[in-house]
């Protein structure tokens, strides 16, 4: 399961396109955690590229809010109640605070 981050990185890392280089950073670092307990590299804090940090926080809110074959989607309130307590240890405090205090985009 944890190999998908490295596989995604390997797919995009040699691209000459800036967007795909960004995809490589995201694939490789979105599961890293501020406290160093993520994977695949065990990076912590500022070692994690900003792209990986942003997507990790987005995923904290997106994944639980999506239906899966093994679970029903959580409401926004459930996501906030369940995810907020662990965010300071797990994600960039500055980014996490901004993601919660900014209103959602309606597109």
C-alpha positions as CSV (number, residue, x, y, z in Angstrom):
1,X,0.0,0.0,0.0
2,X,2.7,2.5,0.9
3,X,4.6,2.0,-2.3
4,X,2.1,4.0,-4.4
5,X,3.8,7.2,-3.3
6,X,7.1,6.2,-4.7
7,X,5.6,4.7,-7.8
8,X,3.8,7.9,-8.6
9,X,7.0,9.9,-8.0
10,X,8.9,7.6,-10.4
11,X,6.3,8.1,-13.1
12,X,6.6,11.9,-13.0
13,X,10.1,12.8,-11.8
14,X,11.9,12.9,-15.2
15,X,9.3,15.0,-16.9
16,X,10.4,18.3,-18.5
17,X,7.0,19.8,-17.8
18,X,6.7,21.9,-14.6
19,X,3.2,20.6,-13.9
20,X,4.4,17.0,-13.9
21,X,7.3,17.9,-11.7
22,X,4.8,19.3,-9.2
23,X,2.9,16.0,-9.5
24,X,6.1,14.2,-8.6
25,X,6.5,16.2,-5.4
26,X,2.9,15.7,-4.5
27,X,2.9,11.9,-5.2
28,X,6.1,11.4,-3.2
29,X,5.3,13.6,-0.2
30,X,1.6,13.8,0.4
31,X,1.7,11.1,3.0
32,X,4.6,12.7,4.9
33,X,3.7,14.1,8.3
34,X,4.9,17.2,10.2
35,X,5.9,15.0,13.1
36,X,8.0,12.7,10.9
37,X,5.7,9.7,11.2
38,X,4.6,9.7,7.5
39,X,5.9,7.8,4.6
40,X,7.8,6.9,2.3
41,X,10.8,9.0,3.4
42,X,9.9,9.9,7.0
43,X,10.4,13.6,6.3
44,X,9.3,16.1,9.0
45,X,8.5,19.7,9.2
46,X,10.1,22.0,6.6
47,X,11.8,19.0,5.0
48,X,8.4,18.3,3.3
49,X,7.9,20.3,0.2
50,X,5.1,22.9,0.3
51,X,3.2,21.0,-2.4
52,X,3.1,17.9,-0.3
53,X,2.0,19.8,2.8
54,X,-0.8,21.5,1.0
55,X,-2.2,18.3,-0.6
56,X,-1.8,16.4,2.7
57,X,-4.1,18.8,4.4
58,X,-6.6,18.8,1.5
59,X,-6.7,15.0,1.6
60,X,-7.5,15.1,5.4
61,X,-10.7,16.8,4.5
62,X,-11.5,15.3,1.1
63,X,-10.9,11.6,1.7
64,X,-13.2,11.2,4.8
65,X,-15.9,13.2,3.0
66,X,-16.0,10.7,0.1
67,X,-18.0,7.5,0.0
68,X,-15.9,4.3,-0.2
69,X,-17.0,0.7,-0.6
70,X,-16.0,0.2,3.0
71,X,-17.4,3.3,4.6
72,X,-19.9,6.1,4.2
73,X,-18.8,9.7,3.7
74,X,-18.5,11.8,6.9
75,X,-20.3,15.1,7.1
76,X,-18.2,18.3,7.2
77,X,-18.9,18.5,11.0
78,X,-17.7,14.9,11.5
79,X,-14.5,15.6,9.5
80,X,-13.7,18.7,11.5
81,X,-14.5,17.1,14.9
82,X,-12.4,14.0,14.1
83,X,-9.5,15.5,12.3
84,X,-8.8,18.8,14.1
85,X,-7.4,17.3,17.3
86,X,-4.5,15.6,15.5
87,X,-3.7,18.3,13.0
88,X,-1.1,20.2,15.0
89,X,1.0,17.1,15.5
90,X,0.5,15.8,12.0
91,X,0.4,18.8,9.6
92,X,2.0,22.2,9.3
93,X,0.3,24.3,12.0
94,X,0.3,27.4,9.8
95,X,-1.2,25.7,6.8
96,X,-3.7,23.7,8.9
97,X,-4.9,26.9,10.5
98,X,-5.3,28.7,7.2
99,X,-7.2,25.8,5.7
100,X,-9.8,25.9,8.5
101,X,-10.2,29.6,8.8
102,X,-10.6,30.3,5.1
103,X,-14.1,29.8,3.7
104,X,-14.6,27.1,1.1
105,X,-14.7,28.0,-2.5
106,X,-18.0,27.4,-4.2
107,X,-17.5,26.6,-7.8
